[in-house]
Amino acid sequence: AMKDKRSVLIFPHGTRVKPQSKIKIQSGIITLYKHLDVKVIPIKVNSGYFWGKNKFIKYPGKIKIEFLKPIEPGLNPGFFRKKIQKLM
């Protein structure tokens, strides 16, 4: 995808999480950030309020999508993890 100049979308927790949850950022996003040397644009969604994890029922509501400030490449992987965790 990167060679074709396409965007790659990754959920850093590895799955949907409950709103306001403090769940560890998975190592895959850290590894990709370190090796691809590209900026990351964090995106927050509130879909967890309406589409619960492992839930069949979906509730009506407006899902908000928020594009946050880009994180430039080159940060220490540990610092990058902390930064993503703080934003989520």
C-alpha positions as CSV (number, residue, x, y, z in Angstrom):
1,A,0.0,0.0,0.0
2,M,2.8,2.4,0.9
3,K,4.6,1.8,-2.5
4,D,1.3,2.6,-4.2
5,K,1.0,5.8,-2.2
6,R,-2.2,4.6,-0.5
7,S,-3.1,5.3,3.1
8,V,-2.9,2.6,5.7
9,L,-5.5,2.6,8.6
10,I,-4.5,0.8,11.8
11,F,-6.3,0.6,15.1
12,P,-3.5,0.9,17.6
13,H,-5.3,-1.1,20.3
14,G,-5.8,-4.0,17.8
15,T,-9.6,-3.9,18.2
16,R,-12.5,-1.7,19.2
17,V,-12.3,-0.6,22.8
18,K,-14.9,0.8,25.2
19,P,-14.9,4.6,25.4
20,Q,-12.5,6.0,28.0
21,S,-10.7,2.7,28.3
22,K,-7.0,2.7,29.0
23,I,-5.8,-0.3,27.0
24,K,-2.2,-0.9,25.9
25,I,-1.2,0.2,22.5
26,Q,-0.2,-2.9,20.5
27,S,3.4,-3.3,19.2
28,G,2.4,-3.5,15.5
29,I,1.7,0.2,15.2
30,I,5.1,0.9,16.9
31,T,6.9,-1.4,14.6
32,L,5.3,0.1,11.5
33,Y,6.1,3.6,12.7
34,K,9.7,2.8,13.3
35,H,10.3,1.0,10.0
36,L,8.2,2.8,7.5
37,D,9.5,6.3,8.4
38,V,6.3,8.1,7.6
39,K,4.1,10.5,9.5
40,V,1.2,9.2,11.5
41,I,-2.2,11.0,11.6
42,P,-4.0,9.8,14.7
43,I,-7.8,9.6,14.3
44,K,-10.3,9.4,17.2
45,V,-13.7,7.8,16.7
46,N,-16.5,7.6,19.3
47,S,-18.3,4.6,17.7
48,G,-17.8,2.6,20.9
49,Y,-20.7,4.5,22.3
50,F,-23.0,3.0,19.7
51,W,-21.3,-0.2,18.5
52,G,-20.1,-2.1,21.5
53,K,-17.3,-4.6,21.3
54,N,-18.7,-8.2,21.0
55,K,-22.2,-6.8,20.9
56,F,-24.8,-7.7,18.3
57,I,-27.1,-4.7,19.0
58,K,-26.1,-1.4,17.5
59,Y,-27.6,1.8,18.9
60,P,-28.5,4.9,16.9
61,G,-26.4,8.0,17.2
62,K,-23.8,10.2,15.5
63,I,-20.3,8.8,15.2
64,K,-17.7,11.6,15.4
65,I,-14.4,11.3,13.7
66,E,-11.6,13.6,14.7
67,F,-8.3,13.9,12.8
68,L,-5.5,14.9,15.2
69,K,-2.2,16.6,14.5
70,P,0.2,14.5,12.5
71,I,3.1,12.9,14.4
72,E,6.3,13.2,12.3
73,P,8.6,10.3,11.8
74,G,11.8,9.8,13.7
75,L,10.7,9.7,17.3
76,N,12.0,7.2,19.7
77,P,9.5,4.2,19.6
78,G,8.9,4.4,23.4
79,F,8.1,8.1,23.2
80,F,5.9,7.5,20.1
81,R,3.9,4.8,22.1
82,K,3.4,7.2,25.0
83,K,2.3,10.0,22.7
84,I,-0.3,7.7,21.0
85,Q,-1.5,6.4,24.3
86,K,-2.0,9.9,25.6
87,L,-4.0,11.0,22.5
88,M,-6.3,7.9,22.6
